[in-house]
C-alpha cells in the first residue's frame, strides 16, 4: 500500500479516518480498565473495606499499560504506512 499524499485534503481526511480506526478496541479497553481502577481506588478511599487499595491500583496500572500499547500500535501503523 502506497503512502497517502498528505498535501491533498481529500487523501489527508481519508488517512485521518483510517488512522482513527487503528487500535480502537485497545483504546476503549484501556480507558475502561483505567476508569474501573479509578473507581475502585475511590471506593477504597470512601471507606469500602471489601476493596483493597492494591486491587484498584493494579487495575488502574493495567489500564494505563493497555492504553500505552494502543498508542504504540497506532504509531507503528503510521510509521509503516508512511514508508514508501
C-alpha positions in Angstrom: 0.0 0.0 0.0 1.4 3.4 -1.0 1.8 6.2 1.4 -1.0 8.8 1.2 -0.4 12.2 -0.2 -0.9 14.4 2.8 -0.8 17.6 0.7 -4.2 16.6 -0.9 -7.0 17.5 1.5 -9.2 14.6 0.4 -6.4 12.0 0.9 -5.4 13.6 4.2 -9.0 13.3 5.5 -9.3 9.7 4.3 -6.0 8.8 6.0 -7.1 10.6 9.2 -10.3 8.4 9.3 -8.2 5.3 8.6 -5.7 6.1 11.4 -8.5 6.9 13.8 -9.8 3.3 13.4 -6.5 1.7 14.4 -6.5 0.2 17.9 -10.0 1.3 18.8 -10.7 -1.8 20.8 -7.4 -1.5 22.7 -8.0 2.2 23.5 -11.5 1.5 24.7 -10.4 -1.4 26.8 -7.6 0.7 28.3 -9.9 3.5 29.0 -12.5 1.2 30.6 -9.9 -0.5 32.8 -8.4 2.8 33.9 -11.9 4.1 34.8 -12.7 0.9 36.7 -9.4 1.1 38.6 -10.0 4.8 39.5 -13.5 3.8 40.7 -12.0 1.0 42.8 -9.4 3.3 44.3 -12.1 5.9 45.0 -14.4 3.4 46.7 -11.5 2.3 48.9 -10.8 5.9 49.8 -14.5 6.3 50.7 -14.3 3.5 53.2 -15.5 0.4 51.4 -13.4 -2.2 53.2 -14.1 -5.0 50.8 -12.0 -3.3 48.1 -8.2 -3.4 48.8 -6.1 -0.5 47.6 -3.7 -2.8 45.7 -6.6 -4.1 43.6 -7.7 -0.6 42.4 -4.1 0.5 41.8 -3.4 -2.8 39.9 -6.4 -2.4 37.6 -5.5 1.2 37.0 -2.0 0.3 36.2 -3.1 -2.4 33.7 -5.4 0.1 32.1 -2.6 2.5 31.6 -0.4 -0.2 30.1 -3.2 -1.2 27.7 -3.5 2.5 26.6 0.3 2.7 26.0 0.0 -0.5 23.9 -2.8 1.1 21.9 -0.8 4.3 21.3 2.3 2.2 20.3 0.2 0.2 17.9 -1.2 3.3 16.2 2.3 4.8 16.0 3.7 1.7 14.4 0.9 1.6 11.9 1.5 5.2 11.0 5.3 4.6 10.6 4.7 1.5 8.4 2.0 3.3 6.4 4.2 6.3 5.7 7.1 4.1 4.4 7.3 4.1 0.6 
